[in-house]
């Protein structure tokens, strides 16, 4: 196999591995609170919302050390170990205990930071300036398919169920644990790149990974990267984009955890209320893949830049929030095991609920594709610190959102997202206009960004 063929093979294996792991993890996150409210074990007092809050809180802090971990042990081993921790977290649900549940939440937060740092590392090592766009697209497409398979299984397995029994829970989480382990094992198929440089040249892989002949040089690189991240986080552009990033963290929490719980708590949906959680995840995935594919490609050729796509994203989300407000009972996010019989401003409609799932996924893809695009454009020389800040802010806000989801009624959660989303859109527009003005001053074509 040629060197280029080997690199493409690695990217495909990377994407397939993530697809398996996140088929398991995202499905777990989508149904966790619903499963917990159906537990008969009185000794268990955990909360799915609190668990996800811990995960994202630890993840955000761990972003500060994850580059150093990957530099020392390498991306492949980092992903394998991280995948094992993902599998252990899912396995906790087979026979849940409170202490194991929250302990696993801490460890998976650390593992997630290392996993995503190693993923970016592996993607970069196996790409060059001519293939990075293609390889990113291949990885994105394979990853987003994770939203289909697990949720499709939940939809079929829980069809007609109004209560999740102990047997149902164990069957689902044993299957999800095995799926996650399959993805972890696949990381071993990633082939190391041979050193093709001349003896006097610096090895690009070592440069990216921060590898050095001495532990002292590794530490110096880690400290320098940390200082660069701190400096970059206080620049005007990054502070403005952080508002937009904060919104993506809030809505990520809502569509990946809270909304599925709301659907599963509505008794008016009858015997389909639990299986609809899986169907909702499928429609979110359709929106994500459609939006990511279309706007990821259009962003390269649009003469109007990124603002129209972000504007579409916020309008789509506002429509979704409005429909959810009318369709879902206000106490749905914090309903007890028995669910809720309350009605909002209309009789709950399954069709409207699924439409909102699609709109949530579509709007999320609008924001994320354009944020990744503008960060790569503005910080092409400092992409690693820039994306670390992006993940840090997003994770912190996701953790905060999961925490308040334990207590806030639906209307207040929607209001918070509307306010932050509005200001996040304005700050994104400001950065984009300044970027366009800078390009015009240099005589560059705005459509080239």
Buried (B, 14 or more C-beta within 10 A) or exposed (E): EEEEEBBBBBBBBBBBBBBBBBBBBBBBBBBBBBBBBBBEEEEBEBBBBBBBBBBBBBBBBBBBBBBBBBBBBBBBBBBBBBBBBBBBBBBBBBEBBEEBBBBBBBBBBBBBBBBBBBBBBBBBBBBEEEBBBEBBBBBBBBBBBBBBBBBBBBBEBBBEBBEBEEEBBEEBBBBBBBBBBBBBBBBEBBBEBEEEEEEEEEEBBBEBBBBBEEEEEBBEBBEEBBEBBEEBBEBEBBBBBBBBBBBBBBBBBBBBBBBBBBBBBBBBBEEBBBBBBBBBBBBBBBBBBBBBBBBBEBBEEBEEBBBBBBBBBBBBBBBBBEBBBEBBBBBBBBBEEEBBEBBBEEEBBBEBBBBBBBBBBBBBBBBBBBBBBBBBBBBEEBBBBBBBBBBBBBBBBBBBBBBBBBEBBBEEBBBBBBEBBEBBBEBBBBBBEBBBEEBEEEEEEBEEB
